[in-house]
């Protein structure tokens, strides 16, 4: 059972890092979050029935663990480092990136999570599975988040 768990974790490790990077911006805390997610996953693994994909189950464990730790520590901002690749010579683009970062940080954790999955290219059906809400609810939330971001960006 232990080898099976380790193999599944190694295959799906990117999910853990994605959730951690979404909610934790301090490098010093990321390892603590990672260790806690592994611990909680291992404790919960005997209850994994296979009703959903392991990746979906691991995502939910990761998200719940990070949000629990976050509520205890009150750390975190949305990690927009992948957007930082825009050359700093173009001040308008850099200003736009900063505005986007501020707007994403103003979202509640659940909406931040949904838009992050969407921006990472996850299919809407997969987002619904991972977040535990219906597909139609995912569509509505993404539409509202986009509308919010567009309206606030234009201000």
Contact map, one row per residue, 1 for C-alpha under 8 A:
11111000000000000000000000000000000000000000000000000000000000000000000000000000000000000000000000000000000000000000000000000000000000000000000000000000000
11111100000000000000000000000000000000000000000000000000000000000000000000000000000000000000000000000000000000000000000000000000000000000000000000000000000
11111110000000000000000000000000000000000000000000000000000000000000000000000000000000000000000000000000000000000000000000000000000000000000000000000000000
11111111000000000000000000000000000000000000000000000000000000000000000000000000000000000000000000000000000000000000000000000000000000000000000000000000000
11111111100000000000000000000000000000000100100000000000000000000000000000000000000000000000000000000000000000000000000000000000000000000000000000000000000
01111111110000000000000000000000000000000000000000000000000000000000000000000000000000000000000000000000000000000000000000000000000000000000000000000000000
00111111111000000000000000000000000000000000000000000000000000000000000000000000000000000000000000000000000000000000000000000000000000000000000000000000000
00011111111100000000000000000000000000000000000000000100000000000000000000000000000000000000000000000000000000000000000000000000000000000000000000000000000
00001111111110000000000000000000000000000000000000000000000000000000000000000000000000000000000000000000000000000000000000000000000000000000000000000000000
00000111111110000000000000000000000000000000000000000000000000000000000000000000000000000000000000000000000000000000000000000000000000000000000000000000000
00000011111111000000000000000000000000000000000000000000000000000000000000000000000000000000000000000000000000000000000000000000000000000000000000000000000
00000001111111110000000000000000000000000000000000000010010000000000000000000000000000000000000000000000000000000000000000000000000000000000000000000000000
00000000111111111000000000000000000000000000000000000000000000000000000000000000000000000000000000000000000000000000000000000000000000000000000000000000000
00000000001111111100000000000000000000000000000000000000000000000000000000000000000000000000000000000000000000000000000000000000000000000000000000000000000
00000000000111111110000000000000000000000000000000000010011000000000000000000000000000000000000000000000000000000000000000000000000000000000000000000000000
00000000000111111111000000000000010010000000000000000000011001000000000000000000000000000000000000000000000000000000000000000000000000000000000000000000000
00000000000011111111100000000000010000000000000000000000000000000000000000000000000000000000000000000000000000000000000000000000000000000000000000000000000
00000000000001111111110000000000000000000000000000000000000000000000000000000000000000000000000000000000000000000000000000000000000000000000000000000000000
00000000000000111111111000000000000000000000000000000000001001100100000000000000000000000000000000000000000000000000000000000000000000000000000000000000000
00000000000000011111111100000100110000000000000000000000000001000100000000000000000000000000000000000000000000000000000000000000000000000000000000000000000
00000000000000001111111110000100000000000000000000000000000000000000000000000110000000000000000000000000000000000000000000000000000000000000000000000000000
00000000000000000111111110000000000000000000000000000000000000000000000000001110000000000000000000000000000000001001000000000000000000000000000000000000000
00000000000000000011111110000000000000000000000000000000000000000110010000111110000000000000000000000000000000000000000000000000000000000000000000000000000
00000000000000000001111111101100000000000000000000000000000000000000000000111110000000000000000000000000000000000000000000000000000000000000000000000000000
00000000000000000000111111101100000000000000000000000000000000000000000000111110000000000000000000000000000000000000000000000000000000000000000000000000000
00000000000000000000000111111100000000000000000000000000000000000000000000010000000000000000000000000000000000000000000000000000000000000000000000000000000
00000000000000000000000111111110000000000000000000000000000000000000000000000000000000000000000000000000000000000000000000000000000000000000000000000000000
00000000000000000000000001111111000000000000000000000000000000000000000000000000000000000000000000000000000000000000000000000000000000000000000000000000000
00000000000000000000000111111111100000000000000000000000000000000000000000000000000000000000000000000000000000000000000000000000000000000000000000000000000
00000000000000000001100111111111110000000000000000000000000000000000000000000000000000000000000000000000000000000000000000000000000000000000000000000000000
00000000000000000000000000111111111000000000000000000000000000000000000000000000000000000000000000000000000000000000000000000000000000000000000000000000000
00000000000000000000000000011111111100000000000000000000000000000000000000000000000000000000000000000000000000000000000000000000000000000000000000000000000
00000000000000000001000000001111111110000000000000000000000000001100100000000000000000000000000000000000000000000000000000000000000000000000000000000000000
00000000000000011001000000000111111111000000000000000000000000000000000000000000000000000000000000000000000000000000000000000000000000000000000000000000000
00000000000000000000000000000011111111100000000000000000000000000000000000000000000000000000000000000000000000000000000000000000000000000000000000000000000
00000000000000000000000000000001111111110000000000000000000000001000000000000000000000000000000000000000000000000000000000000000000000000000000000000000000
00000000000000010000000000000000111111111000000000000000000011001100000000000000000000000000000000000000000000000000000000000000000000000000000000000000000
00000000000000000000000000000000011111111100000000000000000000000000000000000000000000000000000000000000000000000000000000000000000000000000000000000000000
00000000000000000000000000000000001111111110000000000000000000000000000000000000000000000000000000000000000000000000000000000000000000000000000000000000000
00000000000000000000000000000000000111111111000000000000000010001000000000000000000000000000000000000000000000000000000000000000000000000000000000000000000
00000000000000000000000000000000000011111111100000000000010011000000000000000000000000000000000000000000000000000000000000000000000000000000000000000000000
00001000000000000000000000000000000001111111110000000000000000000000000000000000000000000000000000000000000000000000000000000000000000000000000000000000000
00000000000000000000000000000000000000111111110000000000000000000000000000000000000000000000000000000000000000000000000000000000000000000000000000000000000
00000000000000000000000000000000000000011111111100000000000000000000000000000000000000000000000000000000000000000000000000000000000000000000000000000000000
00001000000000000000000000000000000000001111111100000000000000000000000000000000000000000000000000000000000000000000000000000000000000000000000000000000000
00000000000000000000000000000000000000000111111100000000000000000000000000000000000000000000000000000000000000000000000000000000000000000000000000000000000
00000000000000000000000000000000000000000001111110000000000000000000000000000000000000000000000000000000000000000000000000000000000000000000000000000000000
00000000000000000000000000000000000000000001111111100000100000000000000000000000000000000000000000000000000000000000000000000000000000000000000000000000000
00000000000000000000000000000000000000000000001111110000000000000000000000000000000000000000000000000000000000000000000000000000000000000000000000000000000
00000000000000000000000000000000000000000000000111111100000000000000000000000000000000000000000000000000000000000000000000000000000000000000000000000000000
00000000000000000000000000000000000000000000000111111000000000000000000000000000000000000000000000000000000000000000000000000000000000000000000000000000000
00000000000000000000000000000000000000000000000011111101100000000000000000000000000000000000000000000000000000000000000000000000000000000000000000000000000
00000000000000000000000000000000000000000000000001111111100000000000000000000000000000000000000000000000000000000000000000000000000000000000000000000000000
00000001000000000000000000000000000000000000000001011111110000000000000000000000000000000000000000000000000000000000000000000000000000000000000000000000000
00000000000100100000000000000000000000000000000000001111111000000000000000000000000000000000000000000000000000000000000000000000000000000000000000000000000
00000000000000000000000000000000000000000000000000011111111100000000000000000000000000000000000000000000000000000000000000000000110000000000000000000000000
00000000000000000000000000000000000000000000000100011111111110000000000000000000000000000000000000000000000000000000000000000000010000000000000000000000000
00000000000100110000000000000000000000001000000000000111111111000000000000000000000000000000000000000000000000000000000000000000000000000000000000000000000
00000000000000110010000000000000000000000000000000000011111111100000000000000000000000000000000000000000000000000000000000000000010000000000000000000000000
00000000000000000000000000000000000000000000000000000001111111110000000000000000000000000000000000000000000000000000000000000000011000000000000000000000000
00000000000000000000000000000000000010011000000000000000111111111000000000000000000000000000000000000000000000000000000000000000000000000000000000000000000
00000000000000010011000000000000000010001000000000000000011111111100000000000000000000000000000000000000000000000000000000000000000000000000000000000000000
00000000000000000010000000000000000000000000000000000000001111111110000000000000000000000000000000000000000000000000000000000000000000000000000000000000000
00000000000000000000000000000000000000000000000000000000000111111111000000000000000000000000000000000000000000000000000000000000000000000000000000000000000
00000000000000000000000000000000100110010000000000000000000011111111100000000000000000000000000000000000000000000000000000000000000000000000000000000000000
00000000000000000011001000000000100010000000000000000000000001111111110000000000000000000000000000000000000000000000000000000000000000000000000000000000000
00000000000000000000001000000000000000000000000000000000000000111111111000000000000000000000000000000000000000000000000000000000000000000000000000000000000
00000000000000000000000000000000000000000000000000000000000000011111111100000000000000000000000000000000000000000000000000000000000000000000000000000000000
00000000000000000000000000000000100000000000000000000000000000001111111110000000000000000000000000000000000000000000000000000000000000000000000000000000000
00000000000000000000001000000000000000000000000000000000000000000111111111110000000000000000000000000000000000000000000000000000000000000000000000000000000
00000000000000000000000000000000000000000000000000000000000000000011111111000000000000000000000000000000000000000000000000000000000000000000000000000000000
00000000000000000000000000000000000000000000000000000000000000000001111111000000000000000000000000000000000000000000000000000000000000000000000000000000000
00000000000000000000000000000000000000000000000000000000000000000000111111100000000000000000000000000000000000000000000000000000000000000000000000000000000
00000000000000000000000000000000000000000000000000000000000000000000011111110000000000000000000000000000000000000000000000000000000000000000000000000000000
00000000000000000000001110000000000000000000000000000000000000000000010011111000000000000000000000000000000000000000000000000000000000000000000000000000000
00000000000000000000001111000000000000000000000000000000000000000000010001111100000000000000000000000000000000000000000000000000000000000000000000000000000
00000000000000000000011110000000000000000000000000000000000000000000000000111110000000000000000000000000100000000000000000000000000000000000000000000000000
00000000000000000000111110000000000000000000000000000000000000000000000000011111000000000000000000001001100000010000000000000000000000000000000000000000000
00000000000000000000111110000000000000000000000000000000000000000000000000001111110000000000000000000000000000000000000000000000000000000000000000000000000
00000000000000000000000000000000000000000000000000000000000000000000000000000111111100000000000000001000000000000000000000000000000000000000000000000000000
00000000000000000000000000000000000000000000000000000000000000000000000000000011111110000000000000000000000000000000000000000000000000000000000000000000000
00000000000000000000000000000000000000000000000000000000000000000000000000000011111110000000000000000000000000000000000000000000000000000000000000000000000
00000000000000000000000000000000000000000000000000000000000000000000000000000001111111000000000010000000000000000000000000000000000000000000000000000000000
00000000000000000000000000000000000000000000000000000000000000000000000000000001111111100000000010000000000000000000000000000000000000000000000000000000000
00000000000000000000000000000000000000000000000000000000000000000000000000000000111111100000000000000000000000000000000000000000000000000000000000000000000
00000000000000000000000000000000000000000000000000000000000000000000000000000000001111110000110000000000000000000000000000000000000000000000000000000000000
00000000000000000000000000000000000000000000000000000000000000000000000000000000000111111100010000000000000000000000000000000000000000000000000000000000000
00000000000000000000000000000000000000000000000000000000000000000000000000000000000001111110110000000000000000000000000000000000000000000000000000000000000
00000000000000000000000000000000000000000000000000000000000000000000000000000000000000111110000000000000000000000000000000000000000000000000000000000000000
00000000000000000000000000000000000000000000000000000000000000000000000000000000000000111111110000000000000000000000000000000000000000000000000000000000000
00000000000000000000000000000000000000000000000000000000000000000000000000000000000000011111111000000000000000000000000000000000000000000000000000000000000
00000000000000000000000000000000000000000000000000000000000000000000000000000000000000000111111100000000000000000000000000000000000000000000000000000000000
00000000000000000000000000000000000000000000000000000000000000000000000000000000000001010111111110000000000000000000000000000000000000000000000000000000000
00000000000000000000000000000000000000000000000000000000000000000000000000000000000001110111111111000000000000000000000000000000000000000000000000000000000
00000000000000000000000000000000000000000000000000000000000000000000000000000000000000000011111111100000000000000000000000000000000000000000000000000000000
00000000000000000000000000000000000000000000000000000000000000000000000000000000000000000001111111110000000000000000000000000000000000000000000000000000000
00000000000000000000000000000000000000000000000000000000000000000000000000000000001100000000111111111000000000000000000000000000000000000000000000000000000
00000000000000000000000000000000000000000000000000000000000000000000000000000000000000000000011111111100000000000000000000000000000000000000000000000000000
00000000000000000000000000000000000000000000000000000000000000000000000000000000000000000000001111111110000000000000000000000000000000000000000000000000100
00000000000000000000000000000000000000000000000000000000000000000000000000000000000000000000000111111111000000000000000000000000000000000000000000001000100
00000000000000000000000000000000000000000000000000000000000000000000000000000101000000000000000011111111100000000000000000000000000000000000000000000000000
00000000000000000000000000000000000000000000000000000000000000000000000000000000000000000000000001111111110000000000000000000000000000000000000000000000000
00000000000000000000000000000000000000000000000000000000000000000000000000000000000000000000000000111111111000000000000000000000000000000000000000001001100
00000000000000000000000000000000000000000000000000000000000000000000000000000100000000000000000000011111111000010000000000000000000000000000000000001000000
00000000000000000000000000000000000000000000000000000000000000000000000000001100000000000000000000001111111100010000000000000000000000000000000000000000000
00000000000000000000000000000000000000000000000000000000000000000000000000000000000000000000000000000111111100000000000000000000000000000000000000000000000
00000000000000000000000000000000000000000000000000000000000000000000000000000000000000000000000000000011111111110000000000000000000000000000000000000000000
00000000000000000000000000000000000000000000000000000000000000000000000000000000000000000000000000000000111111110000000000000000000000000000000000000000000
00000000000000000000000000000000000000000000000000000000000000000000000000000000000000000000000000000000001111111000000000000000000000000000000000000000000
00000000000000000000000000000000000000000000000000000000000000000000000000000000000000000000000000000000001111111100000000000000000000000000000000000000000
00000000000000000000000000000000000000000000000000000000000000000000000000000000000000000000000000000000001111111110000000000000000000000000100010000000000
00000000000000000000000000000000000000000000000000000000000000000000000000000100000000000000000000000001101111111111000000000000000000000000000000000000000
00000000000000000000010000000000000000000000000000000000000000000000000000000000000000000000000000000000000011111111100000000000000000000000000000000000000
00000000000000000000000000000000000000000000000000000000000000000000000000000000000000000000000000000000000001111111110000000010001000000100110000000000000
00000000000000000000000000000000000000000000000000000000000000000000000000000000000000000000000000000000000000111111111000000000000000000000010010000000000
00000000000000000000010000000000000000000000000000000000000000000000000000000000000000000000000000000000000000011111111100000000000000000000000000000000000
00000000000000000000000000000000000000000000000000000000000000000000000000000000000000000000000000000000000000001111111111000010000000000000000000000000000
00000000000000000000000000000000000000000000000000000000000000000000000000000000000000000000000000000000000000000111111111110010000000000000010000000000000
00000000000000000000000000000000000000000000000000000000000000000000000000000000000000000000000000000000000000000011111111000000000000000000000000000000000
00000000000000000000000000000000000000000000000000000000000000000000000000000000000000000000000000000000000000000001111111000000000000000000000000000000000
00000000000000000000000000000000000000000000000000000000000000000000000000000000000000000000000000000000000000000000111111100000000000000000000000000000000
00000000000000000000000000000000000000000000000000000000000000000000000000000000000000000000000000000000000000000000111111110110000000000000000000000000000
00000000000000000000000000000000000000000000000000000000000000000000000000000000000000000000000000000000000000000000010011111110000000000000000000000000000
00000000000000000000000000000000000000000000000000000000000000000000000000000000000000000000000000000000000000000000010001111111000000100110000000000000000
00000000000000000000000000000000000000000000000000000000000000000000000000000000000000000000000000000000000000000000000000111111100000100000000000000000000
00000000000000000000000000000000000000000000000000000000000000000000000000000000000000000000000000000000000000000000000001111111110000000000000000000000000
00000000000000000000000000000000000000000000000000000000000000000000000000000000000000000000000000000000000000000100110001111111111000100100000000000000000
00000000000000000000000000000000000000000000000000000000000000000000000000000000000000000000000000000000000000000000000000011111111111100100000000000000000
00000000000000000000000000000000000000000000000000000001000000000000000000000000000000000000000000000000000000000000000000001111111111000000000000000000000
00000000000000000000000000000000000000000000000000000001101100000000000000000000000000000000000000000000000000000000000000000111111100000000000000000000000
00000000000000000000000000000000000000000000000000000000000100000000000000000000000000000000000000000000000000000100000000000011111110000000000000000000000
00000000000000000000000000000000000000000000000000000000000000000000000000000000000000000000000000000000000000000000000000000001111111000000000000000000000
00000000000000000000000000000000000000000000000000000000000000000000000000000000000000000000000000000000000000000000000000000001101111101100000000000000000
00000000000000000000000000000000000000000000000000000000000000000000000000000000000000000000000000000000000000000000000000000001100111111100000000000000000
00000000000000000000000000000000000000000000000000000000000000000000000000000000000000000000000000000000000000000000000000011011000011111110000000000000000
00000000000000000000000000000000000000000000000000000000000000000000000000000000000000000000000000000000000000000000000000000000000001111111000000000000000
00000000000000000000000000000000000000000000000000000000000000000000000000000000000000000000000000000000000000000000000000000000000011111111100000000000000
00000000000000000000000000000000000000000000000000000000000000000000000000000000000000000000000000000000000000000100000000010011000011111111110000000000000
00000000000000000000000000000000000000000000000000000000000000000000000000000000000000000000000000000000000000000000000000010000000000111111111000000000000
00000000000000000000000000000000000000000000000000000000000000000000000000000000000000000000000000000000000000000000000000000000000000011111111100000000000
00000000000000000000000000000000000000000000000000000000000000000000000000000000000000000000000000000000000000100100000000000000000000001111111110000000000
00000000000000000000000000000000000000000000000000000000000000000000000000000000000000000000000000000000000000000110010000000000000000000111111111000000000
00000000000000000000000000000000000000000000000000000000000000000000000000000000000000000000000000000000000000000000000000000000000000000011111111100000000
00000000000000000000000000000000000000000000000000000000000000000000000000000000000000000000000000000000000000000000000000000000000000000001111111110000000
00000000000000000000000000000000000000000000000000000000000000000000000000000000000000000000000000000000000000100010000000000000000000000000111111111000000
00000000000000000000000000000000000000000000000000000000000000000000000000000000000000000000000000000000000000000000000000000000000000000000011111111100000
00000000000000000000000000000000000000000000000000000000000000000000000000000000000000000000000000000000000000000000000000000000000000000000001111111110000
00000000000000000000000000000000000000000000000000000000000000000000000000000000000000000000000000000000000000000000000000000000000000000000000111111111000
00000000000000000000000000000000000000000000000000000000000000000000000000000000000000000000000000010011000000000000000000000000000000000000000011111111100
00000000000000000000000000000000000000000000000000000000000000000000000000000000000000000000000000000000000000000000000000000000000000000000000001111111110
00000000000000000000000000000000000000000000000000000000000000000000000000000000000000000000000000000000000000000000000000000000000000000000000000111111111
00000000000000000000000000000000000000000000000000000000000000000000000000000000000000000000000000000010000000000000000000000000000000000000000000011111111
00000000000000000000000000000000000000000000000000000000000000000000000000000000000000000000000000110010000000000000000000000000000000000000000000001111111
00000000000000000000000000000000000000000000000000000000000000000000000000000000000000000000000000000000000000000000000000000000000000000000000000000111111
00000000000000000000000000000000000000000000000000000000000000000000000000000000000000000000000000000000000000000000000000000000000000000000000000000011111
